[in-house]
Amino acid sequence: VWITRQEDAIMRTLKEMEKSLPSLTDAFTIDQVTLACALGYITYRHGQLKWKENYKQLAAWYEKAMKRESMQKTAPN
């Protein structure tokens, strides 16, 4: 029950993040770095959530962010 509650909280947060996408600028700011890192962590540690299937715009933003040289150089191996 506790795990399900936490996973639901993650998914609700992702829903809100996707709503915020139009406000993101082309500049890669600290809030965008933080979002990309959080999405990377969720993808790595909580793959069962399949968040990319539910939040396609957010997933597209994440894929674009991960193509940045700075993100590739600092990605965990």
PyRosetta script that sets phi, psi and omega in degrees:
from pyrosetta import init, pose_from_sequence

init()
pose = pose_from_sequence("VWITRQEDAIMRTLKEMEKSLPSLTDAFTIDQVTLACALGYITYRHGQLKWKENYKQLAAWYEKAMKRESMQKTAPN")
pose.set_psi(1, -42.9)
pose.set_omega(1, -178.3)
pose.set_phi(2, -64.0)
pose.set_psi(2, -43.3)
pose.set_omega(2, -179.7)
pose.set_phi(3, -63.6)
pose.set_psi(3, -44.1)
pose.set_omega(3, 178.5)
pose.set_phi(4, -60.1)
pose.set_psi(4, -40.5)
pose.set_omega(4, 178.7)
pose.set_phi(5, -62.8)
pose.set_psi(5, -42.4)
pose.set_omega(5, 179.4)
pose.set_phi(6, -67.9)
pose.set_psi(6, -40.5)
pose.set_omega(6, 177.9)
pose.set_phi(7, -64.4)
pose.set_psi(7, -39.3)
pose.set_omega(7, 176.2)
pose.set_phi(8, -62.4)
pose.set_psi(8, -38.7)
pose.set_omega(8, 178.4)
pose.set_phi(9, -64.6)
pose.set_psi(9, -40.7)
pose.set_omega(9, 177.3)
pose.set_phi(10, -61.1)
pose.set_psi(10, -46.8)
pose.set_omega(10, -178.1)
pose.set_phi(11, -64.9)
pose.set_psi(11, -37.6)
pose.set_omega(11, 176.4)
pose.set_phi(12, -64.3)
pose.set_psi(12, -38.9)
pose.set_omega(12, 178.5)
pose.set_phi(13, -65.6)
pose.set_psi(13, -42.6)
pose.set_omega(13, 178.5)
pose.set_phi(14, -62.3)
pose.set_psi(14, -37.4)
pose.set_omega(14, 176.8)
pose.set_phi(15, -59.9)
pose.set_psi(15, -43.8)
pose.set_omega(15, 178.7)
pose.set_phi(16, -68.2)
pose.set_psi(16, -37.4)
pose.set_omega(16, 178.0)
pose.set_phi(17, -63.9)
pose.set_psi(17, -40.3)
pose.set_omega(17, 178.7)
pose.set_phi(18, -64.1)
pose.set_psi(18, -37.1)
pose.set_omega(18, 176.4)
pose.set_phi(19, -63.1)
pose.set_psi(19, -28.9)
pose.set_omega(19, -177.5)
pose.set_phi(20, -84.0)
pose.set_psi(20, -9.0)
pose.set_omega(20, -175.9)
pose.set_phi(21, -54.0)
pose.set_psi(21, -41.4)
pose.set_omega(21, -179.8)
pose.set_phi(22, -59.7)
pose.set_psi(22, -22.1)
pose.set_omega(22, -179.2)
pose.set_phi(23, -85.4)
pose.set_psi(23, -7.4)
pose.set_omega(23, 179.3)
pose.set_phi(24, -75.1)
pose.set_psi(24, 136.8)
pose.set_omega(24, 179.6)
pose.set_phi(25, -93.5)
pose.set_psi(25, 173.6)
pose.set_omega(25, 176.5)
pose.set_phi(26, -72.2)
pose.set_psi(26, -24.3)
pose.set_omega(26, 177.4)
pose.set_phi(27, -67.1)
pose.set_psi(27, 136.3)
pose.set_omega(27, -179.0)
pose.set_phi(28, -90.2)
pose.set_psi(28, 92.1)
pose.set_omega(28, -174.9)
pose.set_phi(29, -90.4)
pose.set_psi(29, 171.7)
pose.set_omega(29, -178.0)
pose.set_phi(30, -60.6)
pose.set_psi(30, -34.3)
pose.set_omega(30, 178.4)
pose.set_phi(31, -67.8)
pose.set_psi(31, -34.2)
pose.set_omega(31, 177.7)
pose.set_phi(32, -73.2)
pose.set_psi(32, -36.9)
pose.set_omega(32, 175.3)
pose.set_phi(33, -60.9)
pose.set_psi(33, -45.1)
pose.set_omega(33, 179.6)
pose.set_phi(34, -61.1)
pose.set_psi(34, -44.7)
pose.set_omega(34, 178.8)
pose.set_phi(35, -62.1)
pose.set_psi(35, -45.6)
pose.set_omega(35, 179.8)
pose.set_phi(36, -61.1)
pose.set_psi(36, -42.3)
pose.set_omega(36, 178.6)
pose.set_phi(37, -64.7)
pose.set_psi(37, -41.4)
pose.set_omega(37, 179.1)
pose.set_phi(38, -64.0)
pose.set_psi(38, -42.8)
pose.set_omega(38, 179.0)
pose.set_phi(39, -65.6)
pose.set_psi(39, -37.0)
pose.set_omega(39, 176.0)
pose.set_phi(40, -62.9)
pose.set_psi(40, -42.0)
pose.set_omega(40, 179.1)
pose.set_phi(41, -64.2)
pose.set_psi(41, -44.5)
pose.set_omega(41, 179.5)
pose.set_phi(42, -61.3)
pose.set_psi(42, -42.8)
pose.set_omega(42, 179.6)
pose.set_phi(43, -62.2)
pose.set_psi(43, -43.0)
pose.set_omega(43, -177.3)
pose.set_phi(44, -73.5)
pose.set_psi(44, -46.3)
pose.set_omega(44, -173.2)
pose.set_phi(45, -94.7)
pose.set_psi(45, -20.5)
pose.set_omega(45, -175.2)
pose.set_phi(46, -132.5)
pose.set_psi(46, 46.7)
pose.set_omega(46, -178.5)
pose.set_phi(47, -56.9)
pose.set_psi(47, -25.1)
pose.set_omega(47, -179.3)
pose.set_phi(48, -65.6)
pose.set_psi(48, -17.4)
pose.set_omega(48, -179.4)
pose.set_phi(49, -72.2)
pose.set_psi(49, -23.9)
pose.set_omega(49, 179.0)
pose.set_phi(50, 48.8)
pose.set_psi(50, 46.8)
pose.set_omega(50, -175.4)
pose.set_phi(51, -64.0)
pose.set_psi(51, -29.0)
pose.set_omega(51, -178.2)
pose.set_phi(52, -64.5)
pose.set_psi(52, -29.5)
pose.set_omega(52, 178.6)
pose.set_phi(53, -72.7)
pose.set_psi(53, -31.1)
pose.set_omega(53, -177.2)
pose.set_phi(54, -89.2)
pose.set_psi(54, -26.5)
pose.set_omega(54, -175.7)
pose.set_phi(55, -127.7)
pose.set_psi(55, 74.4)
pose.set_omega(55, -172.9)
pose.set_phi(56, -64.7)
pose.set_psi(56, -37.4)
pose.set_omega(56, 178.7)
pose.set_phi(57, -67.4)
pose.set_psi(57, -41.2)
pose.set_omega(57, 177.7)
pose.set_phi(58, -65.1)
pose.set_psi(58, -40.5)
pose.set_omega(58, 178.1)
pose.set_phi(59, -63.3)
pose.set_psi(59, -40.8)
pose.set_omega(59, 178.4)
pose.set_phi(60, -64.3)
pose.set_psi(60, -41.4)
pose.set_omega(60, 177.2)
pose.set_phi(61, -62.1)
pose.set_psi(61, -44.2)
pose.set_omega(61, -179.2)
pose.set_phi(62, -61.2)
pose.set_psi(62, -45.2)
pose.set_omega(62, -179.9)
pose.set_phi(63, -61.3)
pose.set_psi(63, -40.7)
pose.set_omega(63, 177.6)
pose.set_phi(64, -64.8)
pose.set_psi(64, -44.7)
pose.set_omega(64, 179.9)
pose.set_phi(65, -61.5)
pose.set_psi(65, -38.1)
pose.set_omega(65, -177.4)
pose.set_phi(66, -73.7)
pose.set_psi(66, -9.5)
pose.set_omega(66, 175.4)
pose.set_phi(67, -83.1)
pose.set_psi(67, -12.1)
pose.set_omega(67, 178.7)
pose.set_phi(68, -64.9)
pose.set_psi(68, 139.4)
pose.set_omega(68, -179.2)
pose.set_phi(69, -57.1)
pose.set_psi(69, -41.4)
pose.set_omega(69, -178.6)
pose.set_phi(70, -62.5)
pose.set_psi(70, -35.4)
pose.set_omega(70, 179.9)
pose.set_phi(71, -76.0)
pose.set_psi(71, -37.3)
pose.set_omega(71, 179.0)
pose.set_phi(72, -66.5)
pose.set_psi(72, -39.1)
pose.set_omega(72, -179.1)
pose.set_phi(73, -69.4)
pose.set_psi(73, -24.0)
pose.set_omega(73, -176.4)
pose.set_phi(74, -108.7)
pose.set_psi(74, 4.9)
pose.set_omega(74, 179.0)
pose.set_phi(75, -67.7)
pose.set_psi(75, 140.8)
pose.set_omega(75, 176.5)
pose.set_phi(76, -67.5)
pose.set_psi(76, 148.6)
pose.set_omega(76, -179.2)
pose.set_phi(77, -84.6)
pose.dump_pdb("model.pdb")
